[in-house]
Every structure is written in structure tokens, then in C-alpha cells.
Amino acid sequence: MFRYGMNIARPDQPANFYVLGSAEGTFARTLAQAGGGCIRTLSCSPNKENEESFYSYGVPPFAEFFLGPFHHLTKQVIRASDRLRHFDSGFDIILEDTTFQMYSPNRSAQIQFVKGHLKDDGIMIFVEKFRQDDENEYLRRELQKDYGYKSRFFTSSEIESKNAAILKRMNQNENTISAMSVALAEHFKYSYITWNSGNFCTIAAGNSAQNLSRYISSMVPPCIPNEYVYTSTPLSLLRSAIPDLQFRTYQTNAA
């Protein structure tokens, strides 16, 4: 995202990024600060604690925070705010990070609402946990994640506590990849899986083949242990595909 934002930014028009579900906004603040004014970001969260953390070291440069759920952030709210009005032209990238599944399984309606903030040639990125058509396969990947990886850092009781407190609600609102593809097709011409680990995937979608190609081709292949990868990437989810779309190759320093 940083590479893409720096490439599309102009002296008179920084790249605008909107991150939903970014908690205290660390990722968005980092992008904005590293961009040095070339990237402006907006984070949103309904939790007051996240807002306090966002501003704990003062007002971060080129980064803003909206306190409230994503469906409260309307165009009218943006236009009425002195802090947010410069986002009225729309966003070049919108990143939804495991937020939709905390509210509802209705991806089409959620996408439609948030897409209203996206520029016509913008890119929407989804990081979500997906159900599998085979429930046993879903559970197998969950056990692999919990006891093949998370157990290195958390006790069994901590893992079970999170599953009961958070994941149960998330699981009720998850989509399958096929259902997500149907929802995406209602709003975008192009859509690609760019990352996969277990039941999680990242999807990038847009209506500009040029911009989506520019974004995906600026990425290196995901660095995930092979045993957690179940999908080749980049993988087109819709009928329209961008010819010869590939990740860029890793660059290594000469010996």
C-alpha cells in the first residue's frame, strides 16, 4: 500500500487511504508519517480507548481518526468536519480489516455503503476470515492455527477464551469465498486474492484494471509457511481478469 500510495501521489493531491477496523490506527498512522505528506489516512473505530491511543503522543501528522462504527461515517459527516473535509474527494484505497464480519454477513450492502467513499478508479481491500464449504476443512485449519502456531505464544486457556469472547460472533458473520465473489461482482469488475493463510484471505478489488494491476504488481509474493497456504495468488475471483498479472520478484543485495 505504501509503495502504491507514493507512486500515485501528486504534489497537489496526496493519496487518500481509509482503514476500517484499524483499532488504535497504528498501521494508518505509520503509512501517513512514512509518506511525509504524500499519503493522508483516516482510521475509524467505535472504541474510545482506541481514539485515546491514537492521540496519546499528540496529533499525528497527515492522519485522522473518526470515533464511531464505519456505518456512521457518511459523506455528510465528512463534509461537515473541518478535520475530515479534505477526504471529500474520495479515497484511493479503502482497507476493511476484519470489520464487516463483526456486524453482519451481508457483504453486498456493506460494500455498497463503504464504496460510496471510494474514488471511481480506487481499490478496495478486504482482510477477512472465510467459512469453508466443508465445515470439517474449516475446523481443521482452525486447529492448525490454534495449536500449530498460536500455542507458541498463548496458553490453551487464553486461546479458548478468545474463541468464546470474539471468534464466535465473527464466525456467525463470515462468508465463503464463493459468496464473497458474488457480492464483489455486484460492485467491481476485477477482484483478486492476494494473500492466504488458513481460513484468512486478503482480496483486492476495483474497476480500474490499470490501478489494480499497478497495485498488485508492486507487491512481492506473500511470505507464509507453505503448510498454511491453500490458495495460489494472485487469483482472480471474477470473470474479468487482467492479463499476465503477477507479483514483482524479490530483490536481493549483490554479494
N, C-alpha and C positions, 0 to 999 in steps of 0.2 A: 504494500500500500504506500509506503514511504517513497519508494522509487517511482511509482506511477504518479503520485502527487507532485513530486518535484519536476517530473517531466512535463506535466500539463499546466503547471502554474505559470502565470504571466505577471510581469511587474505590476500591472494594474488590476489583476484578478487572481488572487490566491486560490488554490484548490480548497474546496469546502468538503469536509468529512463529518458525517453524523454517525455516532456509535450508540446503539441501543443496548442496554443491559451491560454497561461497562463498569458497574459498581462504582468505585470511587474515581473512575476516569483515568487511571494511570496510563493506559495504552494511548488514549486520545491526547492526554497532556504531553506525553513523550513525543508523539508524532508532531504536535504543534511546535514544541520547543526545538526539536531537531530541525524542523523545517525553517526556522528563523524568519517566519512571516510568509513563507511560500505556501504553508498549509494552515488553515484555520479549522478548528474542530469544535464540535458540540457533543457533549455527553448528556445522557439523561438517566435518572434513577428515581424511584419513589421514596427512597430511604434518606431521611435527614442525616443519618450518620455518614452516608457516602458524600453528601454535599459538604459536610464539615471537613471530611478528609480531603476532599478536592481543594478546598481553600486553606488547608492547615498551614501552608507556608506562604500565604498571600495569594493574590490573584495571578494565576499562571498566564504567561504570555500567549496570545493567539488561541486561547482555549476558553470555552464557556461551558456552563453546567445548567441544565434545566431540572429542577426538583419536581418530579411527578412522573406518572407512568407515560409510556410513549403515546398512548391514545389521547392524552390531554394536550399534547403539543400539536396544535393546529396551525395553519398558516396565519390565522388571525392573531394567535398568541405571538408568533414570531414577529409579525409586522408591528404589533403594539409594544414590543420591548426594545428599548434603546440598546441593550446588550446583544440582542439576537437579530436585529433588523438586517444586518449585513448578510444573513443567511437567506434572505427572502428570495434571492435569485435561484435558490435550489442547491442541492448537494451533488458533487461529482461522484462520491462514494457514500453509500449508506451500509453500515455493518450491523447486522442483527446477530447478537451473540447470545444464544440460548435464552432468548427473551420471550418469543412468541409462545413457546411451549409452557411457559409459566401461567398463561392466561386462557388459551383456547386452542383446540385443534384446527380451527377454521383458518387455514393459511391464506386462502384466496382473499378473504376480507381483510386480514391483517396486512397482507402485501399491498392491497389496493389502497389502504389508508396511508401507509408509510410511503408508498411510491409517489404520492402526491407531493412529497418534498424532494423527489429525485429529478435532476435535470433530464431532458429528453434523451441525451446521449450518456447518461450516468450509468453507474454499475451498482447493483445491489448484491451484497454478500451475506450469506446465511451460514452461521455455525450452529448446527443442531444435532441433537441425538435422535436417531430414527428407529422406529419399530421395524422388525423383520416380518416378512410374510410367514415365516416359520418361527413360531414362538420359541421352540427349543434352540434354534440358532441364536436368537436374541439373548436368551438366558446363558448360553454357552459363552458368548462374547462378554457378557456382564461378569461372569465368574472369572474369565481370563483377566479382565481389567482389575477386578477387586483383589484377586488372590495371586495374580501373576505380576502385578505392578503396584497397586495402591498399598498392598500389605507391606511393602518395603518402608513405607512412611507412616502408616496408620495402623492402629490395633484393630482387631476384628470387631470389637465393640464400637469403635469410632466409625468404622465403615458401615456397620449395621444401623447406627444412629442416624447417619446422613441419609441412608436409604429410606428410613422411616420418615424423617422430617422433611426432606426435599424431593428426593427422586420419585417417590410415589405420586406426587402431584404432577411432576414433569412427565412421567410415563403415561398418565392419562391423556395428555395433550400432544403426544408425539404423533407424527405422520410416518408412513412408509415412504421410501424413495419414490415409488410409483405414484402415490397420492400427491406428494410434493411436486412431482413433474407435471401432473395435471394442473395444479394451482399455478405453477410458474408459466405454463403455456398460455394461460389466460391473460398474462400481463407482459411477457417478454418473448422475444423472438429467439434468443440464444440463452443457453444455460449449461454450465459445466461443473462437474465435481472436480475440485482442485486438490482436495485433501481427504484422507480417510484414516481413521483409527478405531477399530472395533465397531461400535454402533454409531459413532460420530462421523459426520462428513461436513466439509465446507463446500458451499455451492456459490458460484459467481454467475450472475445473470444480468442481461441488458439487451437493449435494442440496437446498439451500435456495434456492428462486427469489428469495426476498426478499433474502438476503445477497449472492447473486451479482449481482443487479440493482443493489444498493446499491454494490457494489464497482466494477462496470463503468461504471455511470452517473456515478461520481465521477472517472472518467478523461477526459482530453481526447483527441482523435484523435491517433494516432501521428504524429510529425513525422519522416518518412522521405522522401528524394528519390523522386519518382514512379517513376523508372526501376528502382528496387529493389523496388517493391511489386507483388505478384502476386495478392493476396487482399484482398477488401473486408473491413472489420472494423466492428463486431463480427459474426462469422459463426458461427452455430450449427452444431455438428457432429453433434448428436443429434436424434432425432425430437421430443423435448420442447423447446420454445422458450419464452422469456419474451417476452410481447407488448410491442411498441414499445420494445425495449431499444436505447438509444443512448448514445453518449458525451456528456458535457457539452460545452457550447460554450466556446471560448476567451473569456477576459475580457480586455478591453483597457482601458488607462487613458484617461480622457477627455482630450481635448486642452486 
